[in-house]
Amino acid sequence: MQLAGLSKQKKLYLKIEYIIMTKEKVLIIGGGFAGIKAALDLSSDEHFDITLLSNKDAFNYYPTLYHVATGGSRANSYIPLRELLDGKNIRIAQGEAVSLDRKTKAISTKDGVVFNYDTLVLALGVVTNYFNIPGLKELSYGVKSIEDVERLKAHLHNQLINDHHPDLNYVVVGAGPTGIELAAALPEYLHRLMKQHSIDPVPIHIDLIEASPRLLPNLPRDSARAIQRRLRKLGVRIYCGKAVQGQTANELIVGDKPIQSHTVIWTAGTGINPFFQANQFILTPKHHVATDIYLQAEDNIFVLGDNANTPFSGMAQTALRDGAFVAENLKRRAEGKDMKSYKAVRPITIIPAGSGWAAVIYGKLRIYGRLGWALRQAADARAYSDYEPWLKAGRQWLSYYNVEDNCAVCQPKRPAPFSEPVIK
Ligand SMILES: Cc1cc2nc3c(=O)[nH]c(=O)nc-3n(C[C@H](O)[C@H](O)[C@H](O)COP(=O)(O)OP(=O)(O)OC[C@H]3O[C@@H](n4cnc5c(N)ncnc54)[C@H](O)[C@@H]3O)c2cc1C
């Protein structure tokens, strides 16, 4: 750039214009754990012009969704993107990315809006998979978004208002961490709801159905046994080795014996985000996107979080690390340094099962009970602070203790949280 002979002010304007024009356009798709972390970590670096495109207007903190479904406050799991990224150097756009044009380096949304990029970061998360089992998609409840859990919560209330008694059976399908968290929280919540709806106490039947021969097939056997004992103590009936065959309006077909229920909650399946198949990405046999040591699926297209073929994908801690890793590498590259290679870090698994109890599993370490619960609370507080300043994160964390039942009957009578469950 030739600046000699120009006024100081003109030189400054030209410099600013030059910086803006030469900034690397980073398009991040997906406002979840990985995408937001990458955007936040890049936002203070002047090399980048960042756009975050997401199909939702908020970040869903999934680990506490089960709690929102069972009387917790929406605020505990839902943080609007505008609030989260306020004051950051990040352009927020809402839309669903559907197609990728590699030649022109452009992403098009469902609504036909086109976004150009120099570097593309895909942090799309997974989608619910019903494995084409008849009736499930239409009739079951989910726990994969704030909308899902609010629909479930409204159903639990409406059923008591309309029928004046609880469902014959509440069926949770999938004994992974999400299914366990939810099944364990339901007895206490439903007993509380019956009280609030002035319904005489009756036994509540909660069934946890798992197709594998045991709970938590991906975790150590001893932990699965400890959690199984805890669930039984809470009154949850566990059926392993039972594959769901279908759902009708009144029952779930499992094996040859149907279970009567109007409340089937499906937590048993996730699948790769359809964007990757639709755009001819190379997939591994385990249905993840094949990536290199920098998490690149192709030159300058990075894939983060649940869809990447990393050893511990499928967990929030991994997605968060992926976001930080790619942001660090993009900064290094912009400064002319070599990018670092990806190193997978084993996450700590913490599974809450009812108030005041959680299982912590890390290598050979096992902690069960109240201490596990305290560690889970600490982990949530730490996770919020990865995305928000401490004060905001603290408020977010405290919202765990707010009770929220958007129901005409319950709203005026809010009981104190954490009363012990009454098991009949
Ligand atoms: C109920 C539940 C409980 C969980 N509990 C835990 C836990 O306790 N601990 C733990 O470690 N992990 C937990 N997980 C897993 C963890 O939440 C995920 O591993 C993590 O969210 C993955 O992050 P991600 O960035 O890959 O995807 P996500 O966080 O899912 O973010 C993806 C984002 O992309 C958006 N998006 C998707 N497709 C498009 C598109 N085409 N265009 C634009 N935007 C799009 C989505 O709306 C979403 O905002 C839980 C998951 C669930 C569902």
The ligand as an ORCA input file, in Angstrom:
! r2SCAN-3c Opt
* xyz 0 1
  C     -30.272    -34.253     26.512
  C     -28.770    -34.250     26.356
  C     -27.969    -34.273     27.487
  C     -26.584    -34.255     27.378
  N     -25.819    -34.262     28.506
  C     -24.474    -34.214     28.405
  C     -23.665    -34.180     29.572
  O     -24.168    -34.195     30.693
  N     -22.320    -34.113     29.411
  C     -21.732    -34.097     28.175
  O     -20.495    -34.036     28.083
  N     -22.481    -34.135     27.047
  C     -23.829    -34.190     27.133
  N     -24.593    -34.232     26.000
  C     -23.934    -34.242     24.688
  C     -23.511    -32.833     24.293
  O     -24.527    -31.909     24.535
  C     -23.080    -32.805     22.834
  O     -21.968    -33.647     22.711
  C     -22.724    -31.391     22.373
  O     -23.852    -30.572     22.390
  C     -22.111    -31.425     20.971
  O     -21.791    -30.116     20.589
  P     -21.873    -29.669     19.074
  O     -21.375    -28.287     19.029
  O     -21.242    -30.705     18.224
  O     -23.418    -29.710     18.710
  P     -24.629    -28.912     19.392
  O     -24.299    -28.439     20.746
  O     -25.806    -29.816     19.213
  O     -24.794    -27.640     18.443
  C     -25.173    -27.759     17.102
  C     -25.889    -26.487     16.705
  O     -26.017    -26.428     15.287
  C     -27.335    -26.064     14.933
  N     -27.569    -26.624     13.596
  C     -27.768    -27.924     13.283
  N     -27.914    -28.064     11.961
  C     -27.826    -26.827     11.420
  C     -27.878    -26.327     10.101
  N     -28.073    -27.143      9.040
  N     -27.741    -24.995      9.904
  C     -27.545    -24.161     10.953
  N     -27.471    -24.585     12.224
  C     -27.598    -25.900     12.467
  C     -28.163    -26.697     16.042
  O     -29.429    -26.102     16.154
  C     -27.299    -26.403     17.258
  O     -27.530    -25.099     17.721
  C     -25.987    -34.233     26.087
  C     -26.800    -34.215     24.943
  C     -28.183    -34.228     25.071
  C     -29.047    -34.198     23.832
*
